[in-house]
Amino acid sequence: MLDYVHRLERHRQDRKAAHIHLSGLMAQNRREHHMRIAGNTFETLVKMMQAQVFHLANSDLMVIYKAQAQDEVEAAVVKLRFLFSDDPLVMEEQRGVQGHFCTWYSLDREYDLLLTLAQKMVQDVAAQRTALTQQSGAAARLPQKPSGSPFTPELLKRVEASLGQADLANLMRRQSICAMVGKAPPQPVFNELFISIADLRQTLFPTVNVNSSPWLFQQLTETLDRRVLSLLNKHDDRTLEGDISINLNVSTILTPEFLVFDDNVKAGMRGTIVLELQKVDIFADLGAYLFARDFAHDRGYRICIDGLTYSQLPFVDRERLGADLIKLVWDPSLTEEKDKKTEALRRIGVTRIILCRCDNQAGIEFGHSVGITLFQGRHIESLIQGDPRKRGLRSRPRP
C-alpha cells in the first residue's frame, strides 16, 4: 500500500480513498469468512480497474479509487454496514458518531495525510515484529522448522505460470471413502481425487509459506481446480467412468473448464461423482453456491460439504443448504458427552455423514457406535492395503 501511495503522488487528482475500520469490530465479526466477504465486496471495481483494495495487517481495508466510482464505493460501504449492522462499531455510527466505521480521504487535498498514515502502519508492523523477536528471547535461538517466506502476488503469478506447464499427474492422490459395517472389511464406495498441496509446495516453491495469505492461497486453489479438471478431461483416462469425488471451489463449477469436464462425463455416471465444497467458500457467496448447487444437481452430481468439526454443525444445516453429504472430522473429543452428540448426529442423518481423517481404530469404533457407516482416512487405507481382495484397487491408473 505504501508503495502504491508513493506512485500516486503525481496522480492525486480525481483519486479518493476509504479506510474501513474492520479492526474495530467484535472478534466474532472478524472471522476469516467475514474478512473474505468484505474484501470481495469491492471485487467488481477492482476488475474494472476503478479501485485498488489493500488488506491491512490489523484486518482493516483501504480502498483507493477513482473519483468517478464514488457512488459504487459508497454503495459497497453501505452493504458492509448492513452486514455488520449488529456490531457496536456500526451502531455507534448510526447514532451520529462519525468516522468510526469508515474514514474518507480526497487525495487532491489529503494526500499527505494518507501518506503519513501508510508510513505509520509500516512502522507499527515493524515495531510489532521487533517486539515479538525480543519476547521470544532464548526460545528464538532453538532449532525451529522454518515457516517460509511470504506468499506474494508476484510469486502467485509465477506459480500459476508454472502450473500451466507442469505435469501434475504425479501429484494427484487418491483416498477411498469406504462403507464399513460390523467386522466386515472396508468396501470402497468412491475415491477422492486431489492434488497434494504439500508435494506441490515441495516441487514448485519449497521455501514459501503458502498459508501466509489465505486470499492468495484461495486464488491458487482455483487455478489448481482448472488443472485438475484438465487432467480428468484426458480421453485416455478411465477416471470419468464415475465413483469419484473432487475438491472444487464454488466459482469453478461456474467456469467453462467445468462445462468441458461435464461434457466428457458419461451421462449415466454423473450420479456417482461427488463435488466436495469448503464451508468457508459456500458462505462467502451463498447466492453463487445456491446457483452452482442447482446446476450440479440438475446435471446429476452430488454435493458434499467438506471439513466440518462437531462445533460447526449447528451452523451448517445440510438439508437447507441442499447438500447430499457432509464430512465430519474425527476428533477424540467426540466421545465426550456422547449421548448428546449422538442425538445431534442422528438429527442430521448418520447415513449422510462421512467420518474423515480416521487415523486409528478409535474413529471407526465411535462411528459404528452412533450409526455412521462411511469412513475415510489413513487407517482405512491401511486396512484396504492389508486386505488381499482390495489390493488391486490401489493399482488402478492414476490420472
C-alpha positions as CSV (number, residue, x, y, z in Angstrom):
1,M,0.0,0.0,0.0
2,L,2.8,2.4,0.9
3,D,4.4,1.8,-2.5
4,Y,1.1,2.4,-4.3
5,V,0.6,5.7,-2.4
6,H,4.0,6.8,-3.4
7,R,3.3,6.1,-7.0
8,L,0.1,8.2,-6.8
9,E,2.0,11.3,-5.7
10,R,1.8,12.7,-9.3
11,H,-1.7,11.5,-9.9
12,R,-3.6,12.9,-6.9
13,Q,-6.4,14.5,-8.9
14,D,-9.6,12.5,-9.1
15,R,-8.4,10.0,-6.6
16,K,-10.0,9.1,-3.3
17,A,-9.6,6.6,-0.5
18,A,-11.9,4.9,2.0
19,H,-10.4,3.4,5.2
20,I,-12.8,0.8,6.5
21,H,-12.0,0.1,10.2
22,L,-12.9,-3.6,10.4
23,S,-10.3,-4.0,13.2
24,G,-12.8,-2.2,15.4
25,L,-15.5,-4.9,15.0
26,M,-16.1,-7.5,17.7
27,A,-14.0,-10.7,17.4
28,Q,-16.9,-12.8,16.3
29,N,-17.4,-10.4,13.3
30,R,-13.8,-10.6,12.3
31,R,-13.6,-14.3,11.4
32,E,-12.0,-15.4,8.2
33,H,-15.2,-15.6,6.1
34,H,-16.3,-12.2,7.3
35,M,-13.0,-10.7,6.1
36,R,-13.2,-12.5,2.8
37,I,-16.8,-11.3,2.1
38,A,-15.7,-7.7,3.0
39,G,-12.8,-7.8,0.5
40,N,-15.0,-9.4,-2.2
41,T,-17.5,-6.5,-1.9
42,F,-15.1,-4.4,-4.0
43,E,-14.1,-7.1,-6.4
44,T,-16.1,-5.7,-9.4
45,L,-14.5,-2.3,-9.0
46,V,-11.0,-3.9,-8.9
47,K,-11.7,-5.9,-12.0
48,M,-12.9,-2.7,-13.8
49,M,-9.6,-1.0,-12.7
50,Q,-11.6,1.6,-10.8
51,A,-10.2,0.7,-7.4
52,Q,-7.3,-1.0,-5.6
53,V,-8.0,-2.8,-2.3
54,F,-5.4,-3.4,0.4
55,H,-6.0,-5.9,3.3
56,L,-4.0,-4.3,6.2
57,A,-2.2,-6.2,8.9
58,N,-4.8,-5.2,11.5
59,S,-7.8,-6.5,9.3
60,D,-8.7,-3.1,8.1
61,L,-9.4,-2.4,4.4
62,M,-8.0,0.5,2.5
63,V,-9.8,1.2,-0.8
64,I,-8.1,3.7,-3.1
65,Y,-10.3,4.5,-6.1
66,K,-11.1,6.9,-8.9
67,A,-13.5,9.7,-8.1
68,Q,-15.9,8.6,-10.8
69,A,-16.5,5.4,-8.8
70,Q,-17.7,7.3,-5.7
71,D,-21.2,6.1,-5.9
72,E,-20.2,2.4,-6.3
73,V,-17.8,2.7,-3.4
74,E,-20.4,4.3,-1.1
75,A,-22.9,1.6,-2.1
76,A,-20.3,-1.1,-1.2
77,V,-19.7,0.6,2.2
78,V,-23.5,0.6,2.8
79,K,-23.5,-3.1,2.1
80,L,-20.8,-3.7,4.7
81,R,-22.6,-1.6,7.2
82,F,-25.6,-3.8,6.7
83,L,-23.5,-6.9,7.0
84,F,-22.2,-5.8,10.4
85,S,-25.3,-3.8,11.5
86,D,-25.5,-5.5,14.9
87,D,-21.9,-4.6,15.8
88,P,-21.4,-1.8,18.3
89,L,-19.0,-0.1,15.9
90,V,-21.7,0.4,13.3
91,M,-24.4,1.1,15.9
92,E,-22.4,4.0,17.2
93,E,-22.1,5.5,13.8
94,Q,-25.9,5.1,13.3
95,R,-26.3,7.2,16.5
96,G,-24.5,10.0,14.9
97,V,-20.8,9.3,15.8
98,Q,-18.9,9.9,12.5
99,G,-15.8,8.3,11.2
100,H,-15.7,5.2,13.3
101,F,-16.6,2.5,10.6
102,C,-15.2,4.3,7.6
103,T,-12.9,7.3,7.1
104,W,-12.9,9.1,3.7
105,Y,-9.9,10.8,2.0
106,S,-9.7,13.1,-1.0
107,L,-6.2,12.7,-2.3
108,D,-6.0,16.1,-4.1
109,R,-6.3,17.7,-0.6
110,E,-5.4,15.0,1.9
111,Y,-2.6,13.1,0.1
112,D,-0.1,13.9,2.7
113,L,-2.4,12.7,5.4
114,L,-2.9,9.3,3.7
115,L,0.9,9.0,3.1
116,T,1.6,9.6,6.8
117,L,-1.0,7.0,7.7
118,A,0.6,4.4,5.4
119,Q,4.1,5.2,6.7
120,K,2.8,4.8,10.3
121,M,1.2,1.5,9.5
122,V,4.5,0.2,8.1
123,Q,6.3,1.4,11.3
124,D,3.8,-0.2,13.5
125,V,4.1,-3.6,11.8
126,A,7.9,-3.3,12.1
127,A,7.7,-2.4,15.7
128,Q,5.4,-5.4,16.4
129,R,7.8,-7.7,14.7
130,T,10.7,-6.3,16.7
131,A,8.7,-6.8,20.0
132,L,7.9,-10.4,19.1
133,T,11.5,-11.1,18.3
134,Q,12.6,-9.7,21.7
135,Q,9.9,-11.5,23.6
136,S,11.0,-14.8,22.1
137,G,14.4,-14.4,23.8
138,A,16.2,-17.7,24.2
139,A,13.4,-19.6,22.5
140,A,14.2,-17.9,19.2
141,R,17.7,-19.5,19.3
142,L,16.3,-23.0,19.5
143,P,16.2,-25.0,16.3
144,Q,12.8,-24.4,14.6
145,K,11.1,-25.5,11.5
146,P,11.3,-22.5,9.1
147,S,7.9,-21.0,8.3
148,G,9.0,-20.0,4.9
149,S,8.9,-16.7,3.0
150,P,5.6,-14.9,2.5
151,F,3.3,-15.8,-0.3
152,T,3.1,-12.7,-2.5
153,P,1.1,-11.8,-5.6
154,E,4.2,-11.8,-7.7
155,L,5.1,-15.3,-6.6
156,L,1.5,-16.5,-7.2
157,K,1.8,-15.2,-10.8
158,R,5.0,-17.2,-11.3
159,V,3.5,-20.3,-9.7
160,E,0.4,-20.1,-11.9
161,A,2.6,-19.8,-15.0
162,S,4.5,-22.9,-13.8
163,L,1.3,-24.8,-13.2
164,G,0.3,-24.2,-16.8
165,Q,3.4,-26.1,-17.9
166,A,3.9,-28.7,-15.1
167,D,2.8,-32.3,-15.3
168,L,0.7,-32.6,-12.2
169,A,-0.3,-36.3,-12.7
170,N,2.4,-37.4,-10.3
171,L,0.9,-35.1,-7.6
172,M,-2.6,-36.5,-7.9
173,R,-3.6,-38.6,-4.9
174,R,-6.5,-40.9,-4.2
175,Q,-8.1,-41.8,-0.9
176,S,-11.0,-44.1,-0.6
177,I,-14.3,-43.4,1.1
178,C,-15.4,-46.8,2.4
179,A,-18.5,-48.4,3.8
180,M,-17.7,-50.3,7.0
181,V,-20.3,-52.4,8.8
182,G,-19.6,-54.6,11.8
183,K,-16.5,-56.7,11.3
184,A,-16.6,-56.7,7.5
185,P,-13.6,-55.2,5.7
186,P,-13.8,-51.8,4.1
187,Q,-15.9,-51.7,0.9
188,P,-14.8,-48.7,-1.3
189,V,-17.8,-46.5,-2.3
190,F,-15.9,-43.9,-4.2
191,N,-12.4,-42.4,-4.4
192,E,-11.5,-38.8,-3.5
193,L,-9.0,-37.3,-6.1
194,F,-6.9,-34.4,-5.0
195,I,-3.6,-32.6,-5.6
196,S,-1.2,-32.9,-2.7
197,I,-0.5,-29.3,-1.7
198,A,2.4,-30.4,0.4
199,D,4.0,-32.2,-2.5
200,L,3.2,-29.3,-4.9
201,R,4.8,-26.8,-2.5
202,Q,7.9,-29.0,-2.2
203,T,8.1,-29.3,-6.0
204,L,7.4,-25.7,-7.1
205,F,8.1,-23.4,-4.1
206,P,9.7,-25.2,-1.2
207,T,10.7,-22.1,0.7
208,V,7.3,-20.4,0.6
209,N,4.7,-20.4,3.4
210,V,1.5,-20.7,1.3
211,N,-0.7,-20.2,4.4
212,S,0.7,-16.7,5.0
213,S,-2.0,-15.2,2.7
214,P,-5.4,-17.0,2.7
215,W,-6.6,-14.8,-0.2
216,L,-3.7,-15.8,-2.4
217,F,-4.0,-19.4,-1.4
218,Q,-7.7,-19.3,-2.4
219,Q,-6.6,-18.0,-5.9
220,L,-4.0,-20.8,-6.1
221,T,-6.7,-23.4,-5.4
222,E,-8.9,-22.0,-8.1
223,T,-6.0,-22.4,-10.6
224,L,-5.5,-26.0,-9.3
225,D,-9.1,-26.7,-9.9
226,R,-8.8,-25.9,-13.5
227,R,-5.6,-28.0,-13.8
228,V,-7.3,-31.0,-12.1
229,L,-10.3,-30.7,-14.5
230,S,-7.9,-30.6,-17.4
231,L,-6.2,-33.8,-16.2
232,L,-9.5,-35.5,-15.7
233,N,-10.6,-34.5,-19.2
234,K,-7.9,-36.7,-20.8
235,H,-9.7,-39.1,-23.1
236,D,-7.2,-41.9,-22.3
237,D,-8.1,-41.9,-18.6
238,R,-10.8,-44.1,-17.2
239,T,-11.4,-41.9,-14.1
240,L,-14.5,-40.3,-15.5
241,E,-16.3,-43.6,-15.5
242,G,-17.5,-42.5,-12.1
243,D,-17.2,-43.4,-8.4
244,I,-15.0,-40.4,-7.6
245,S,-15.1,-37.1,-5.6
246,I,-13.2,-34.0,-6.4
247,N,-12.5,-30.9,-4.3
248,L,-13.6,-27.7,-6.1
249,N,-14.3,-24.1,-5.3
250,V,-17.8,-22.9,-5.8
251,S,-16.7,-20.5,-8.5
252,T,-15.0,-23.3,-10.5
253,I,-18.4,-25.1,-11.1
254,L,-19.5,-22.0,-13.0
255,T,-16.5,-21.9,-15.3
256,P,-16.0,-23.1,-19.0
257,E,-13.5,-25.6,-17.7
258,F,-16.2,-27.4,-15.7
259,L,-18.5,-27.4,-18.7
260,V,-15.8,-29.2,-20.7
261,F,-15.4,-31.7,-17.8
262,D,-19.2,-32.2,-17.7
263,D,-19.3,-32.9,-21.5
264,N,-16.7,-35.6,-21.1
265,V,-18.6,-37.4,-18.3
266,K,-20.8,-40.2,-19.4
267,A,-24.4,-39.2,-18.6
268,G,-25.1,-42.2,-16.6
269,M,-22.0,-41.7,-14.4
270,R,-22.8,-38.2,-13.0
271,G,-24.7,-39.7,-10.2
272,T,-21.6,-41.4,-8.9
273,I,-19.5,-38.2,-8.9
274,V,-19.3,-36.1,-5.8
275,L,-18.3,-32.4,-5.7
276,E,-16.7,-31.5,-2.4
277,L,-17.0,-27.9,-1.4
278,Q,-15.5,-26.0,1.6
279,K,-17.8,-24.4,4.2
280,V,-16.0,-21.0,4.0
281,D,-16.3,-20.9,0.3
282,I,-20.0,-21.7,0.5
283,F,-20.8,-18.9,3.0
284,A,-18.5,-16.4,1.3
285,D,-21.1,-16.1,-1.5
286,L,-24.3,-18.0,-0.6
287,G,-26.0,-16.9,-3.8
288,A,-23.3,-18.3,-6.0
289,Y,-23.3,-21.6,-4.0
290,L,-27.1,-22.0,-4.5
291,F,-26.8,-21.4,-8.2
292,A,-23.9,-23.8,-8.5
293,R,-25.7,-26.4,-6.4
294,D,-28.8,-26.3,-8.5
295,F,-26.7,-26.6,-11.7
296,A,-24.8,-29.5,-10.3
297,H,-27.9,-31.3,-9.1
298,D,-29.6,-30.8,-12.4
299,R,-26.6,-32.4,-14.1
300,G,-26.8,-35.4,-11.7
301,Y,-23.8,-34.6,-9.4
302,R,-23.9,-34.9,-5.6
303,I,-22.7,-32.2,-3.2
304,C,-20.6,-32.8,-0.1
305,I,-19.7,-30.1,2.4
306,D,-16.1,-30.9,3.4
307,G,-14.1,-30.5,6.6
308,L,-16.8,-29.8,9.3
309,T,-16.0,-30.1,13.0
310,Y,-18.7,-31.0,15.5
311,S,-18.8,-27.5,16.9
312,Q,-19.6,-26.2,13.4
313,L,-22.6,-28.5,12.8
314,P,-25.2,-26.2,14.4
315,F,-24.3,-23.5,11.9
316,V,-24.4,-25.7,8.8
317,D,-27.9,-27.0,8.0
318,R,-27.3,-29.7,5.5
319,E,-30.9,-30.0,4.4
320,R,-31.5,-26.3,3.9
321,L,-28.2,-26.0,2.0
322,G,-29.3,-28.8,-0.2
323,A,-26.1,-30.9,0.3
324,D,-26.2,-34.6,-0.1
325,L,-23.3,-35.4,2.3
326,I,-21.1,-33.8,4.9
327,K,-17.7,-34.8,6.0
328,L,-17.2,-34.7,9.8
329,V,-13.6,-34.5,11.0
330,W,-12.9,-37.3,13.6
331,D,-11.6,-36.0,16.9
332,P,-11.3,-37.9,20.2
333,S,-13.4,-35.2,21.9
334,L,-16.4,-36.6,20.1
335,T,-16.5,-39.4,22.7
336,E,-17.2,-36.8,25.4
337,E,-20.9,-36.2,26.3
338,K,-21.6,-39.0,23.8
339,D,-25.3,-39.2,24.2
340,K,-25.8,-35.5,23.4
341,K,-23.6,-35.8,20.3
342,T,-25.2,-39.0,19.2
343,E,-28.6,-37.3,19.2
344,A,-27.2,-34.3,17.3
345,L,-25.6,-36.5,14.6
346,R,-28.8,-38.6,14.2
347,R,-30.8,-35.5,13.6
348,I,-28.5,-34.6,10.7
349,G,-28.8,-38.2,9.4
350,V,-25.9,-40.5,10.0
351,T,-26.3,-42.1,6.6
352,R,-25.3,-38.7,5.2
353,I,-22.1,-38.3,7.2
354,I,-18.6,-39.4,6.2
355,L,-16.3,-39.6,9.2
356,C,-13.0,-38.4,7.8
357,R,-9.4,-38.2,9.0
358,C,-9.7,-41.5,10.7
359,D,-6.1,-42.3,11.6
360,N,-6.8,-45.1,14.0
361,Q,-9.4,-47.6,15.0
362,A,-10.9,-45.3,17.6
363,G,-12.6,-43.3,14.9
364,I,-14.2,-46.3,13.4
365,E,-15.4,-47.6,16.8
366,F,-17.0,-44.2,17.5
367,G,-18.7,-44.0,14.1
368,H,-20.2,-47.5,14.5
369,S,-21.5,-46.6,18.0
370,V,-23.5,-43.7,16.6
371,G,-24.6,-45.4,13.4
372,I,-22.1,-43.9,10.9
373,T,-21.1,-46.3,8.1
374,L,-18.9,-44.2,5.7
375,F,-15.3,-43.6,6.7
376,Q,-12.1,-42.1,5.2
377,G,-8.6,-41.7,6.5
378,R,-5.1,-43.2,6.7
379,H,-6.3,-46.1,8.9
380,I,-8.9,-47.0,6.3
381,E,-6.2,-47.0,3.6
382,S,-4.0,-49.3,5.7
383,L,-7.0,-51.8,6.1
384,I,-7.6,-51.8,2.4
385,Q,-3.9,-52.4,1.6
386,G,-3.9,-55.3,4.2
387,D,-6.9,-57.0,2.5
388,P,-5.7,-59.1,-0.4
389,R,-9.1,-58.7,-2.1
390,K,-8.8,-54.9,-2.2
391,R,-5.1,-54.6,-3.2
392,G,-6.0,-54.4,-6.9
393,L,-8.0,-51.2,-6.3
394,R,-4.8,-49.4,-5.4
395,S,-3.2,-50.2,-8.7
396,R,-5.9,-48.6,-10.8
397,P,-4.5,-46.0,-13.3
398,R,-3.9,-42.6,-11.7
399,P,-5.0,-39.5,-13.6
